[in-house]
Amino acid sequence: MSTASPRIQVEVACANSAKQLIVPVMVASDARVIDAVQQSGILSHFPEIDMENLVVGIFGSKVRPQSALNQGDRVEIYRPLQANPMEARKRRASVKRI
């Protein structure tokens, strides 16, 4: 008799300006977001990601790394913003006026 816990399949996604990667991974049914990120091995492709300040989401909604997963979830690893969105919009608007 097997005592292995049921498993679910999720995806872990990450992108930068040069590439994007989506890795399917099987995790225990009680796994957390951080577990899926670690098991996917995706961080080896994105060494600039800081595990201490990891910002993640599921299908576009920000969640904590300790959040529970459900079958079919897509875990997204977000990179830091390069510029304040309000300032970037103001710069683009001022360029168009000239």
LINDA-V467308 format. One line per field, one symbol per residue. ss: DSSP state (A for helix, B for strand, O for the rest). psi: psi as a letter, one per 40 degrees, with the letter a starting at -180 (. if undefined). burial: + if it has 24 or more other C-alpha atoms within 12 Angstrom, else -. A space follows every 10 residues. Layout:
ss->???
psi->???
burial->???
This chain:
ss->OOOOOOBBBB BBBBBOOOOB BBBBBBBBOO OBAAAAAAAA OAAAAOOOOO AAAOBBBBOO BBBOOOOBOO OOOBBBBBOO OOOOAAAAAA AAAAAAAO
psi->hhehiiiihi ihiiiaedii hhhiihiiee iidddddddd edddegeehh ddfhhiihfe hhiideiiii heihhhhhii idihdddddd ddddddd.
burial->--------++ ++++------ +-+-+++--- ++++++++-+ -++------- ---+++++-- ----+--+++ +-+++++++- ---------- --------
